[in-house]
């Protein structure tokens, strides 16, 4: 579960760095606002395909989103 918490934090931080709201990210990736919110708080676990779509929308890589300090 710790992996998904860290992943959610990285997605949220990257989204905010780009000045995007959860709603804007949801529109970019063609998924619901509710789903994006759940990913960011580790309530939902995205598939690899979804993670690739999110990384592309955030102009980053899956590798960068899964790097944890």
PDB file of N, H, CA, C and O in Angstrom:
ATOM      1  N   UNK A   1       0.825  -1.205   0.000  1.00  0.00           N
ATOM      2  CA  UNK A   1       0.000   0.000   0.000  1.00  0.00           C
ATOM      3  C   UNK A   1       0.864   1.261   0.000  1.00  0.00           C
ATOM      4  O   UNK A   1       0.476   2.282  -0.568  1.00  0.00           O
ATOM      5  N   UNK A   2       2.029   1.189   0.634  1.00  0.00           N
ATOM      6  H   UNK A   2       2.344   0.359   1.095  1.00  0.00           H
ATOM      7  CA  UNK A   2       2.919   2.352   0.686  1.00  0.00           C
ATOM      8  C   UNK A   2       3.306   2.818  -0.715  1.00  0.00           C
ATOM      9  O   UNK A   2       3.424   4.017  -0.967  1.00  0.00           O
ATOM     10  N   UNK A   3       3.501   1.864  -1.625  1.00  0.00           N
ATOM     11  H   UNK A   3       3.405   0.890  -1.421  1.00  0.00           H
ATOM     12  CA  UNK A   3       3.819   2.193  -3.014  1.00  0.00           C
ATOM     13  C   UNK A   3       2.751   3.102  -3.616  1.00  0.00           C
ATOM     14  O   UNK A   3       3.070   4.109  -4.247  1.00  0.00           O
ATOM     15  N   UNK A   4       1.488   2.745  -3.418  1.00  0.00           N
ATOM     16  H   UNK A   4       1.229   1.926  -2.905  1.00  0.00           H
ATOM     17  CA  UNK A   4       0.399   3.502  -4.029  1.00  0.00           C
ATOM     18  C   UNK A   4       0.209   4.866  -3.372  1.00  0.00           C
ATOM     19  O   UNK A   4      -0.205   5.820  -4.032  1.00  0.00           O
ATOM     20  N   UNK A   5       0.506   4.964  -2.088  1.00  0.00           N
ATOM     21  H   UNK A   5       0.842   4.189  -1.552  1.00  0.00           H
ATOM     22  CA  UNK A   5       0.452   6.274  -1.418  1.00  0.00           C
ATOM     23  C   UNK A   5       1.513   7.197  -2.016  1.00  0.00           C
ATOM     24  O   UNK A   5       1.233   8.351  -2.338  1.00  0.00           O
ATOM     25  N   UNK A   6       2.719   6.681  -2.158  1.00  0.00           N
ATOM     26  H   UNK A   6       2.946   5.743  -1.896  1.00  0.00           H
ATOM     27  CA  UNK A   6       3.811   7.483  -2.729  1.00  0.00           C
ATOM     28  C   UNK A   6       3.531   7.830  -4.186  1.00  0.00           C
ATOM     29  O   UNK A   6       3.804   8.947  -4.625  1.00  0.00           O
ATOM     30  N   UNK A   7       2.994   6.886  -4.926  1.00  0.00           N
ATOM     31  H   UNK A   7       2.772   5.979  -4.570  1.00  0.00           H
ATOM     32  CA  UNK A   7       2.640   7.133  -6.319  1.00  0.00           C
ATOM     33  C   UNK A   7       1.606   8.252  -6.410  1.00  0.00           C
ATOM     34  O   UNK A   7       1.745   9.167  -7.222  1.00  0.00           O
ATOM     35  N   UNK A   8       0.575   8.179  -5.581  1.00  0.00           N
ATOM     36  H   UNK A   8       0.462   7.436  -4.922  1.00  0.00           H
ATOM     37  CA  UNK A   8      -0.466   9.202  -5.569  1.00  0.00           C
ATOM     38  C   UNK A   8       0.080  10.581  -5.257  1.00  0.00           C
ATOM     39  O   UNK A   8      -0.324  11.571  -5.867  1.00  0.00           O
ATOM     40  N   UNK A   9       0.998  10.645  -4.307  1.00  0.00           N
ATOM     41  H   UNK A   9       1.326   9.840  -3.812  1.00  0.00           H
ATOM     42  CA  UNK A   9       1.633  11.918  -3.949  1.00  0.00           C
ATOM     43  C   UNK A   9       2.429  12.461  -5.130  1.00  0.00           C
ATOM     44  O   UNK A   9       2.377  13.656  -5.422  1.00  0.00           O
ATOM     45  N   UNK A  10       3.165  11.586  -5.807  1.00  0.00           N
ATOM     46  H   UNK A  10       3.207  10.616  -5.570  1.00  0.00           H
ATOM     47  CA  UNK A  10       3.959  12.025  -6.960  1.00  0.00           C
ATOM     48  C   UNK A  10       3.061  12.524  -8.095  1.00  0.00           C
ATOM     49  O   UNK A  10       3.378  13.520  -8.745  1.00  0.00           O
ATOM     50  N   UNK A  11       1.961  11.846  -8.329  1.00  0.00           N
ATOM     51  H   UNK A  11       1.704  11.036  -7.801  1.00  0.00           H
ATOM     52  CA  UNK A  11       1.024  12.283  -9.371  1.00  0.00           C
ATOM     53  C   UNK A  11       0.443  13.641  -9.003  1.00  0.00           C
ATOM     54  O   UNK A  11       0.382  14.543  -9.838  1.00  0.00           O
ATOM     55  N   UNK A  12       0.019  13.783  -7.761  1.00  0.00           N
ATOM     56  H   UNK A  12       0.068  13.050  -7.083  1.00  0.00           H
ATOM     57  CA  UNK A  12      -0.554  15.049  -7.295  1.00  0.00           C
ATOM     58  C   UNK A  12       0.460  16.187  -7.405  1.00  0.00           C
ATOM     59  O   UNK A  12       0.126  17.272  -7.883  1.00  0.00           O
ATOM     60  N   UNK A  13       1.691  15.945  -6.968  1.00  0.00           N
ATOM     61  H   UNK A  13       1.962  15.064  -6.580  1.00  0.00           H
ATOM     62  CA  UNK A  13       2.724  16.982  -7.029  1.00  0.00           C
ATOM     63  C   UNK A  13       3.028  17.392  -8.462  1.00  0.00           C
ATOM     64  O   UNK A  13       3.174  18.580  -8.751  1.00  0.00           O
ATOM     65  N   UNK A  14       3.125  16.422  -9.355  1.00  0.00           N
ATOM     66  H   UNK A  14       3.006  15.457  -9.120  1.00  0.00           H
ATOM     67  CA  UNK A  14       3.398  16.708 -10.763  1.00  0.00           C
ATOM     68  C   UNK A  14       2.228  17.474 -11.387  1.00  0.00           C
ATOM     69  O   UNK A  14       2.438  18.418 -12.148  1.00  0.00           O
ATOM     70  N   UNK A  15       1.018  17.072 -11.070  1.00  0.00           N
ATOM     71  H   UNK A  15       0.847  16.304 -10.452  1.00  0.00           H
ATOM     72  CA  UNK A  15      -0.178  17.749 -11.588  1.00  0.00           C
ATOM     73  C   UNK A  15      -0.189  19.212 -11.137  1.00  0.00           C
ATOM     74  O   UNK A  15      -0.452  20.115 -11.931  1.00  0.00           O
ATOM     75  N   UNK A  16       0.096  19.429  -9.865  1.00  0.00           N
ATOM     76  H   UNK A  16       0.309  18.696  -9.220  1.00  0.00           H
ATOM     77  CA  UNK A  16       0.100  20.798  -9.331  1.00  0.00           C
ATOM     78  C   UNK A  16       1.229  21.629  -9.938  1.00  0.00           C
ATOM     79  O   UNK A  16       1.060  22.818 -10.206  1.00  0.00           O
ATOM     80  N   UNK A  17       2.383  20.991 -10.153  1.00  0.00           N
ATOM     81  H   UNK A  17       2.521  20.025  -9.936  1.00  0.00           H
ATOM     82  CA  UNK A  17       3.518  21.692 -10.766  1.00  0.00           C
ATOM     83  C   UNK A  17       3.151  22.210 -12.153  1.00  0.00           C
ATOM     84  O   UNK A  17       3.627  23.262 -12.580  1.00  0.00           O
ATOM     85  N   UNK A  18       2.304  21.464 -12.845  1.00  0.00           N
ATOM     86  H   UNK A  18       1.917  20.610 -12.498  1.00  0.00           H
ATOM     87  CA  UNK A  18       1.858  21.862 -14.182  1.00  0.00           C
ATOM     88  C   UNK A  18       0.655  22.806 -14.130  1.00  0.00           C
ATOM     89  O   UNK A  18       0.184  23.273 -15.167  1.00  0.00           O
ATOM     90  N   UNK A  19       0.164  23.083 -12.927  1.00  0.00           N
ATOM     91  H   UNK A  19       0.547  22.703 -12.085  1.00  0.00           H
ATOM     92  CA  UNK A  19      -0.973  23.992 -12.776  1.00  0.00           C
ATOM     93  C   UNK A  19      -2.298  23.385 -13.182  1.00  0.00           C
ATOM     94  O   UNK A  19      -3.219  24.104 -13.570  1.00  0.00           O
ATOM     95  N   UNK A  20      -2.404  22.064 -13.098  1.00  0.00           N
ATOM     96  H   UNK A  20      -1.656  21.480 -12.783  1.00  0.00           H
ATOM     97  CA  UNK A  20      -3.636  21.379 -13.481  1.00  0.00           C
ATOM     98  C   UNK A  20      -4.475  21.045 -12.254  1.00  0.00           C
ATOM     99  O   UNK A  20      -3.939  20.712 -11.198  1.00  0.00           O
ATOM    100  N   UNK A  21      -5.773  21.136 -12.398  1.00  0.00           N
ATOM    101  H   UNK A  21      -6.209  21.407 -13.256  1.00  0.00           H
ATOM    102  CA  UNK A  21      -6.678  20.646 -11.359  1.00  0.00           C
ATOM    103  C   UNK A  21      -6.904  19.159 -11.599  1.00  0.00           C
ATOM    104  O   UNK A  21      -6.552  18.632 -12.654  1.00  0.00           O
ATOM    105  N   UNK A  22      -7.491  18.492 -10.620  1.00  0.00           N
ATOM    106  H   UNK A  22      -7.777  18.920  -9.763  1.00  0.00           H
ATOM    107  CA  UNK A  22      -7.839  17.085 -10.819  1.00  0.00           C
ATOM    108  C   UNK A  22      -8.810  16.950 -11.982  1.00  0.00           C
ATOM    109  O   UNK A  22      -8.727  16.011 -12.773  1.00  0.00           O
ATOM    110  N   UNK A  23      -9.725  17.894 -12.072  1.00  0.00           N
ATOM    111  H   UNK A  23      -9.793  18.657 -11.429  1.00  0.00           H
ATOM    112  CA  UNK A  23     -10.714  17.851 -13.153  1.00  0.00           C
ATOM    113  C   UNK A  23     -10.047  17.978 -14.523  1.00  0.00           C
ATOM    114  O   UNK A  23     -10.414  17.269 -15.460  1.00  0.00           O
ATOM    115  N   UNK A  24      -9.074  18.876 -14.641  1.00  0.00           N
ATOM    116  H   UNK A  24      -8.777  19.452 -13.880  1.00  0.00           H
ATOM    117  CA  UNK A  24      -8.376  19.049 -15.916  1.00  0.00           C
ATOM    118  C   UNK A  24      -7.594  17.791 -16.285  1.00  0.00           C
ATOM    119  O   UNK A  24      -7.583  17.376 -17.444  1.00  0.00           O
ATOM    120  N   UNK A  25      -6.940  17.186 -15.289  1.00  0.00           N
ATOM    121  H   UNK A  25      -6.949  17.523 -14.348  1.00  0.00           H
ATOM    122  CA  UNK A  25      -6.206  15.943 -15.559  1.00  0.00           C
ATOM    123  C   UNK A  25      -7.175  14.843 -15.980  1.00  0.00           C
ATOM    124  O   UNK A  25      -6.902  14.090 -16.915  1.00  0.00           O
ATOM    125  N   UNK A  26      -8.292  14.756 -15.296  1.00  0.00           N
ATOM    126  H   UNK A  26      -8.514  15.368 -14.537  1.00  0.00           H
ATOM    127  CA  UNK A  26      -9.296  13.740 -15.640  1.00  0.00           C
ATOM    128  C   UNK A  26      -9.757  13.903 -17.087  1.00  0.00           C
ATOM    129  O   UNK A  26      -9.906  12.915 -17.806  1.00  0.00           O
ATOM    130  N   UNK A  27      -9.980  15.129 -17.509  1.00  0.00           N
ATOM    131  H   UNK A  27      -9.859  15.931 -16.925  1.00  0.00           H
ATOM    132  CA  UNK A  27     -10.391  15.383 -18.892  1.00  0.00           C
ATOM    133  C   UNK A  27      -9.299  14.977 -19.875  1.00  0.00           C
ATOM    134  O   UNK A  27      -9.581  14.386 -20.917  1.00  0.00           O
ATOM    135  N   UNK A  28      -8.042  15.300 -19.537  1.00  0.00           N
ATOM    136  H   UNK A  28      -7.813  15.780 -18.690  1.00  0.00           H
ATOM    137  CA  UNK A  28      -6.916  14.964 -20.426  1.00  0.00           C
ATOM    138  C   UNK A  28      -6.767  13.462 -20.623  1.00  0.00           C
ATOM    139  O   UNK A  28      -6.406  13.006 -21.707  1.00  0.00           O
ATOM    140  N   UNK A  29      -7.044  12.696 -19.572  1.00  0.00           N
ATOM    141  H   UNK A  29      -7.338  13.067 -18.691  1.00  0.00           H
ATOM    142  CA  UNK A  29      -6.834  11.246 -19.666  1.00  0.00           C
ATOM    143  C   UNK A  29      -8.123  10.482 -19.962  1.00  0.00           C
ATOM    144  O   UNK A  29      -8.101   9.260 -20.112  1.00  0.00           O
ATOM    145  N   UNK A  30      -9.228  11.188 -20.045  1.00  0.00           N
ATOM    146  H   UNK A  30      -9.246  12.181 -19.923  1.00  0.00           H
ATOM    147  CA  UNK A  30     -10.494  10.548 -20.387  1.00  0.00           C
ATOM    148  C   UNK A  30     -11.049   9.661 -19.287  1.00  0.00           C
ATOM    149  O   UNK A  30     -11.694   8.647 -19.553  1.00  0.00           O
ATOM    150  N   UNK A  31     -10.790  10.055 -18.050  1.00  0.00           N
ATOM    151  H   UNK A  31     -10.266  10.879 -17.834  1.00  0.00           H
ATOM    152  CA  UNK A  31     -11.287   9.293 -16.904  1.00  0.00           C
ATOM    153  C   UNK A  31     -12.028  10.238 -15.964  1.00  0.00           C
ATOM    154  O   UNK A  31     -11.983  11.456 -16.137  1.00  0.00           O
ATOM    155  N   UNK A  32     -12.698   9.681 -14.985  1.00  0.00           N
ATOM    156  H   UNK A  32     -12.734   8.692 -14.845  1.00  0.00           H
ATOM    157  CA  UNK A  32     -13.514  10.511 -14.105  1.00  0.00           C
ATOM    158  C   UNK A  32     -12.674  11.262 -13.067  1.00  0.00           C
ATOM    159  O   UNK A  32     -11.596  10.824 -12.665  1.00  0.00           O
ATOM    160  N   UNK A  33     -13.206  12.390 -12.659  1.00  0.00           N
ATOM    161  H   UNK A  33     -14.082  12.746 -12.985  1.00  0.00           H
ATOM    162  CA  UNK A  33     -12.592  13.174 -11.585  1.00  0.00           C
ATOM    163  C   UNK A  33     -12.488  12.323 -10.330  1.00  0.00           C
ATOM    164  O   UNK A  33     -11.475  12.361  -9.632  1.00  0.00           O
ATOM    165  N   UNK A  34     -13.515  11.569 -10.046  1.00  0.00           N
ATOM    166  H   UNK A  34     -14.339  11.539 -10.613  1.00  0.00           H
ATOM    167  CA  UNK A  34     -13.545  10.704  -8.877  1.00  0.00           C
ATOM    168  C   UNK A  34     -12.384   9.704  -8.904  1.00  0.00           C
ATOM    169  O   UNK A  34     -11.739   9.471  -7.881  1.00  0.00           O
ATOM    170  N   UNK A  35     -12.122   9.119 -10.065  1.00  0.00           N
ATOM    171  H   UNK A  35     -12.646   9.309 -10.896  1.00  0.00           H
ATOM    172  CA  UNK A  35     -11.047   8.144 -10.195  1.00  0.00           C
ATOM    173  C   UNK A  35      -9.683   8.792  -9.970  1.00  0.00           C
ATOM    174  O   UNK A  35      -8.832   8.226  -9.284  1.00  0.00           O
ATOM    175  N   UNK A  36      -9.475   9.966 -10.539  1.00  0.00           N
ATOM    176  H   UNK A  36     -10.166  10.426 -11.096  1.00  0.00           H
ATOM    177  CA  UNK A  36      -8.205  10.681 -10.347  1.00  0.00           C
ATOM    178  C   UNK A  36      -7.995  10.973  -8.861  1.00  0.00           C
ATOM    179  O   UNK A  36      -6.904  10.765  -8.330  1.00  0.00           O
ATOM    180  N   UNK A  37      -9.027  11.448  -8.206  1.00  0.00           N
ATOM    181  H   UNK A  37      -9.914  11.618  -8.638  1.00  0.00           H
ATOM    182  CA  UNK A  37      -8.931  11.734  -6.777  1.00  0.00           C
ATOM    183  C   UNK A  37      -8.586  10.492  -5.972  1.00  0.00           C
ATOM    184  O   UNK A  37      -7.781  10.550  -5.042  1.00  0.00           O
ATOM    185  N   UNK A  38      -9.193   9.373  -6.331  1.00  0.00           N
ATOM    186  H   UNK A  38      -9.847   9.326  -7.086  1.00  0.00           H
ATOM    187  CA  UNK A  38      -8.933   8.123  -5.615  1.00  0.00           C
ATOM    188  C   UNK A  38      -7.508   7.629  -5.841  1.00  0.00           C
ATOM    189  O   UNK A  38      -6.902   7.061  -4.932  1.00  0.00           O
ATOM    190  N   UNK A  39      -6.974   7.835  -7.024  1.00  0.00           N
ATOM    191  H   UNK A  39      -7.466   8.297  -7.761  1.00  0.00           H
ATOM    192  CA  UNK A  39      -5.584   7.450  -7.289  1.00  0.00           C
ATOM    193  C   UNK A  39      -4.637   8.285  -6.430  1.00  0.00           C
ATOM    194  O   UNK A  39      -3.678   7.762  -5.863  1.00  0.00           O
ATOM    195  N   UNK A  40      -4.912   9.578  -6.341  1.00  0.00           N
ATOM    196  H   UNK A  40      -5.691  10.003  -6.802  1.00  0.00           H
ATOM    197  CA  UNK A  40      -4.023  10.469  -5.589  1.00  0.00           C
ATOM    198  C   UNK A  40      -4.000  10.163  -4.094  1.00  0.00           C
ATOM    199  O   UNK A  40      -3.021  10.484  -3.420  1.00  0.00           O
ATOM    200  N   UNK A  41      -5.048   9.554  -3.566  1.00  0.00           N
ATOM    201  H   UNK A  41      -5.844   9.294  -4.113  1.00  0.00           H
ATOM    202  CA  UNK A  41      -5.060   9.202  -2.136  1.00  0.00           C
ATOM    203  C   UNK A  41      -4.910   7.696  -1.918  1.00  0.00           C
ATOM    204  O   UNK A  41      -5.135   7.193  -0.817  1.00  0.00           O
ATOM    205  N   UNK A  42      -4.530   6.989  -2.972  1.00  0.00           N
ATOM    206  H   UNK A  42      -4.347   7.397  -3.866  1.00  0.00           H
ATOM    207  CA  UNK A  42      -4.248   5.550  -2.920  1.00  0.00           C
ATOM    208  C   UNK A  42      -5.467   4.698  -2.572  1.00  0.00           C
ATOM    209  O   UNK A  42      -5.324   3.593  -2.049  1.00  0.00           O
ATOM    210  N   UNK A  43      -6.655   5.204  -2.858  1.00  0.00           N
ATOM    211  H   UNK A  43      -6.771   6.102  -3.282  1.00  0.00           H
ATOM    212  CA  UNK A  43      -7.865   4.409  -2.662  1.00  0.00           C
ATOM    213  C   UNK A  43      -8.076   3.487  -3.856  1.00  0.00           C
ATOM    214  O   UNK A  43      -8.599   2.382  -3.716  1.00  0.00           O
ATOM    215  N   UNK A  44      -7.663   3.956  -5.033  1.00  0.00           N
ATOM    216  H   UNK A  44      -7.238   4.854  -5.147  1.00  0.00           H
ATOM    217  CA  UNK A  44      -7.701   3.136  -6.247  1.00  0.00           C
ATOM    218  C   UNK A  44      -6.278   2.913  -6.736  1.00  0.00           C
ATOM    219  O   UNK A  44      -5.415   3.781  -6.608  1.00  0.00           O
ATOM    220  N   UNK A  45      -6.056   1.746  -7.290  1.00  0.00           N
ATOM    221  H   UNK A  45      -6.758   1.041  -7.394  1.00  0.00           H
ATOM    222  CA  UNK A  45      -4.733   1.380  -7.804  1.00  0.00           C
ATOM    223  C   UNK A  45      -4.791   1.345  -9.321  1.00  0.00           C
ATOM    224  O   UNK A  45      -5.458   0.484  -9.895  1.00  0.00           O
ATOM    225  N   UNK A  46      -4.100   2.272  -9.979  1.00  0.00           N
ATOM    226  H   UNK A  46      -3.559   2.972  -9.513  1.00  0.00           H
ATOM    227  CA  UNK A  46      -4.163   2.307 -11.445  1.00  0.00           C
ATOM    228  C   UNK A  46      -3.414   1.138 -12.078  1.00  0.00           C
ATOM    229  O   UNK A  46      -2.401   0.673 -11.556  1.00  0.00           O
ATOM    230  N   UNK A  47      -3.931   0.677 -13.205  1.00  0.00           N
ATOM    231  H   UNK A  47      -4.754   1.055 -13.629  1.00  0.00           H
ATOM    232  CA  UNK A  47      -3.227  -0.349 -13.974  1.00  0.00           C
ATOM    233  C   UNK A  47      -2.001   0.293 -14.629  1.00  0.00           C
ATOM    234  O   UNK A  47      -1.864   1.516 -14.652  1.00  0.00           O
ATOM    235  N   UNK A  48      -1.129  -0.541 -15.154  1.00  0.00           N
ATOM    236  H   UNK A  48      -1.241  -1.534 -15.136  1.00  0.00           H
ATOM    237  CA  UNK A  48       0.049  -0.016 -15.846  1.00  0.00           C
ATOM    238  C   UNK A  48      -0.375   0.825 -17.045  1.00  0.00           C
ATOM    239  O   UNK A  48       0.206   1.881 -17.297  1.00  0.00           O
ATOM    240  N   UNK A  49      -1.376   0.370 -17.783  1.00  0.00           N
ATOM    241  H   UNK A  49      -1.847  -0.488 -17.579  1.00  0.00           H
ATOM    242  CA  UNK A  49      -1.862   1.137 -18.936  1.00  0.00           C
ATOM    243  C   UNK A  49      -2.353   2.518 -18.505  1.00  0.00           C
ATOM    244  O   UNK A  49      -2.062   3.515 -19.166  1.00  0.00           O
ATOM    245  N   UNK A  50      -3.095   2.577 -17.401  1.00  0.00           N
ATOM    246  H   UNK A  50      -3.331   1.766 -16.864  1.00  0.00           H
ATOM    247  CA  UNK A  50      -3.593   3.852 -16.894  1.00  0.00           C
ATOM    248  C   UNK A  50      -2.440   4.730 -16.437  1.00  0.00           C
ATOM    249  O   UNK A  50      -2.439   5.938 -16.674  1.00  0.00           O
ATOM    250  N   UNK A  51      -1.471   4.128 -15.788  1.00  0.00           N
ATOM    251  H   UNK A  51      -1.471   3.147 -15.595  1.00  0.00           H
ATOM    252  CA  UNK A  51      -0.307   4.885 -15.314  1.00  0.00           C
ATOM    253  C   UNK A  51       0.467   5.489 -16.487  1.00  0.00           C
ATOM    254  O   UNK A  51       0.963   6.611 -16.388  1.00  0.00           O
ATOM    255  N   UNK A  52       0.570   4.766 -17.574  1.00  0.00           N
ATOM    256  H   UNK A  52       0.167   3.855 -17.654  1.00  0.00           H
ATOM    257  CA  UNK A  52       1.231   5.283 -18.775  1.00  0.00           C
ATOM    258  C   UNK A  52       0.457   6.478 -19.331  1.00  0.00           C
ATOM    259  O   UNK A  52       1.058   7.476 -19.726  1.00  0.00           O
ATOM    260  N   UNK A  53      -0.859   6.382 -19.362  1.00  0.00           N
ATOM    261  H   UNK A  53      -1.348   5.570 -19.041  1.00  0.00           H
ATOM    262  CA  UNK A  53      -1.699   7.486 -19.849  1.00  0.00           C
ATOM    263  C   UNK A  53      -1.533   8.708 -18.954  1.00  0.00           C
ATOM    264  O   UNK A  53      -1.421   9.828 -19.451  1.00  0.00           O
ATOM    265  N   UNK A  54      -1.516   8.501 -17.642  1.00  0.00           N
ATOM    266  H   UNK A  54      -1.606   7.591 -17.238  1.00  0.00           H
ATOM    267  CA  UNK A  54      -1.342   9.615 -16.698  1.00  0.00           C
ATOM    268  C   UNK A  54       0.033  10.254 -16.885  1.00  0.00           C
ATOM    269  O   UNK A  54       0.149  11.479 -16.942  1.00  0.00           O
ATOM    270  N   UNK A  55       1.064   9.433 -16.978  1.00  0.00           N
ATOM    271  H   UNK A  55       0.970   8.438 -16.931  1.00  0.00           H
ATOM    272  CA  UNK A  55       2.423   9.961 -17.169  1.00  0.00           C
ATOM    273  C   UNK A  55       2.504  10.796 -18.441  1.00  0.00           C
ATOM    274  O   UNK A  55       3.094  11.876 -18.435  1.00  0.00           O
ATOM    275  N   UNK A  56       1.922  10.312 -19.523  1.00  0.00           N
ATOM    276  H   UNK A  56       1.442   9.434 -19.528  1.00  0.00           H
ATOM    277  CA  UNK A  56       1.925  11.069 -20.785  1.00  0.00           C
ATOM    278  C   UNK A  56       1.207  12.404 -20.613  1.00  0.00           C
ATOM    279  O   UNK A  56       1.682  13.433 -21.096  1.00  0.00           O
ATOM    280  N   UNK A  57       0.078  12.390 -19.935  1.00  0.00           N
ATOM    281  H   UNK A  57      -0.307  11.555 -19.543  1.00  0.00           H
ATOM    282  CA  UNK A  57      -0.693  13.624 -19.731  1.00  0.00           C
ATOM    283  C   UNK A  57       0.063  14.620 -18.863  1.00  0.00           C
ATOM    284  O   UNK A  57      -0.132  15.830 -18.981  1.00  0.00           O
ATOM    285  N   UNK A  58       0.928  14.107 -17.989  1.00  0.00           N
ATOM    286  H   UNK A  58       1.086  13.124 -17.893  1.00  0.00           H
ATOM    287  CA  UNK A  58       1.703  14.971 -17.100  1.00  0.00           C
ATOM    288  C   UNK A  58       3.100  15.260 -17.653  1.00  0.00           C
ATOM    289  O   UNK A  58       3.958  15.796 -16.951  1.00  0.00           O
ATOM    290  N   UNK A  59       3.316  14.899 -18.918  1.00  0.00           N
ATOM    291  H   UNK A  59       2.619  14.464 -19.488  1.00  0.00           H
ATOM    292  CA  UNK A  59       4.607  15.133 -19.584  1.00  0.00           C
ATOM    293  C   UNK A  59       5.783  14.591 -18.778  1.00  0.00           C
ATOM    294  O   UNK A  59       6.795  15.265 -18.590  1.00  0.00           O
ATOM    295  N   UNK A  60       5.626  13.376 -18.316  1.00  0.00           N
ATOM    296  H   UNK A  60       4.803  12.828 -18.468  1.00  0.00           H
ATOM    297  CA  UNK A  60       6.681  12.729 -17.551  1.00  0.00           C
ATOM    298  C   UNK A  60       6.660  11.240 -17.881  1.00  0.00           C
ATOM    299  O   UNK A  60       5.930  10.807 -18.772  1.00  0.00           O
ATOM    300  N   UNK A  61       7.450  10.471 -17.173  1.00  0.00           N
ATOM    301  H   UNK A  61       8.044  10.823 -16.449  1.00  0.00           H
ATOM    302  CA  UNK A  61       7.506   9.029 -17.426  1.00  0.00           C
ATOM    303  C   UNK A  61       6.967   8.261 -16.222  1.00  0.00           C
ATOM    304  O   UNK A  61       6.901   8.783 -15.110  1.00  0.00           O
ATOM    305  N   UNK A  62       6.591   7.028 -16.469  1.00  0.00           N
ATOM    306  H   UNK A  62       6.645   6.604 -17.373  1.00  0.00           H
ATOM    307  CA  UNK A  62       6.172   6.158 -15.372  1.00  0.00           C
ATOM    308  C   UNK A  62       7.326   6.017 -14.385  1.00  0.00           C
ATOM    309  O   UNK A  62       7.114   6.001 -13.173  1.00  0.00           O
ATOM    310  N   UNK A  63       8.527   5.916 -14.899  1.00  0.00           N
ATOM    311  H   UNK A  63       8.700   5.929 -15.884  1.00  0.00           H
ATOM    312  CA  UNK A  63       9.704   5.812 -14.055  1.00  0.00           C
ATOM    313  C   UNK A  63       9.806   6.985 -13.079  1.00  0.00           C
ATOM    314  O   UNK A  63      10.080   6.792 -11.895  1.00  0.00           O
ATOM    315  N   UNK A  64       9.586   8.191 -13.580  1.00  0.00           N
ATOM    316  H   UNK A  64       9.364   8.347 -14.543  1.00  0.00           H
ATOM    317  CA  UNK A  64       9.647   9.364 -12.704  1.00  0.00           C
ATOM    318  C   UNK A  64       8.529   9.357 -11.672  1.00  0.00           C
ATOM    319  O   UNK A  64       8.737   9.762 -10.528  1.00  0.00           O
ATOM    320  N   UNK A  65       7.361   8.906 -12.063  1.00  0.00           N
ATOM    321  H   UNK A  65       7.193   8.577 -12.992  1.00  0.00           H
ATOM    322  CA  UNK A  65       6.237   8.875 -11.113  1.00  0.00           C
ATOM    323  C   UNK A  65       6.424   7.824 -10.029  1.00  0.00           C
ATOM    324  O   UNK A  65       5.819   7.911  -8.960  1.00  0.00           O
ATOM    325  N   UNK A  66       7.260   6.832 -10.306  1.00  0.00           N
ATOM    326  H   UNK A  66       7.751   6.761 -11.175  1.00  0.00           H
ATOM    327  CA  UNK A  66       7.469   5.759  -9.322  1.00  0.00           C
ATOM    328  C   UNK A  66       8.810   5.877  -8.602  1.00  0.00           C
ATOM    329  O   UNK A  66       9.247   4.923  -7.958  1.00  0.00           O
ATOM    330  N   UNK A  67       9.463   7.023  -8.699  1.00  0.00           N
ATOM    331  H   UNK A  67       9.108   7.798  -9.222  1.00  0.00           H
ATOM    332  CA  UNK A  67      10.677   7.278  -7.932  1.00  0.00           C
ATOM    333  C   UNK A  67      10.265   7.881  -6.592  1.00  0.00           C
ATOM    334  O   UNK A  67       9.597   8.913  -6.536  1.00  0.00           O
ATOM    335  N   UNK A  68      10.673   7.225  -5.530  1.00  0.00           N
ATOM    336  H   UNK A  68      11.216   6.387  -5.575  1.00  0.00           H
ATOM    337  CA  UNK A  68      10.291   7.684  -4.198  1.00  0.00           C
ATOM    338  C   UNK A  68      11.543   7.985  -3.376  1.00  0.00           C
ATOM    339  O   UNK A  68      12.560   7.299  -3.484  1.00  0.00           O
ATOM    340  N   UNK A  69      11.442   9.016  -2.561  1.00  0.00           N
ATOM    341  H   UNK A  69      10.616   9.573  -2.474  1.00  0.00           H
ATOM    342  CA  UNK A  69      12.570   9.393  -1.689  1.00  0.00           C
ATOM    343  C   UNK A  69      12.613   8.524  -0.457  1.00  0.00           C
ATOM    344  O   UNK A  69      13.491   8.694   0.389  1.00  0.00           O
TER     345      UNK A  69
END
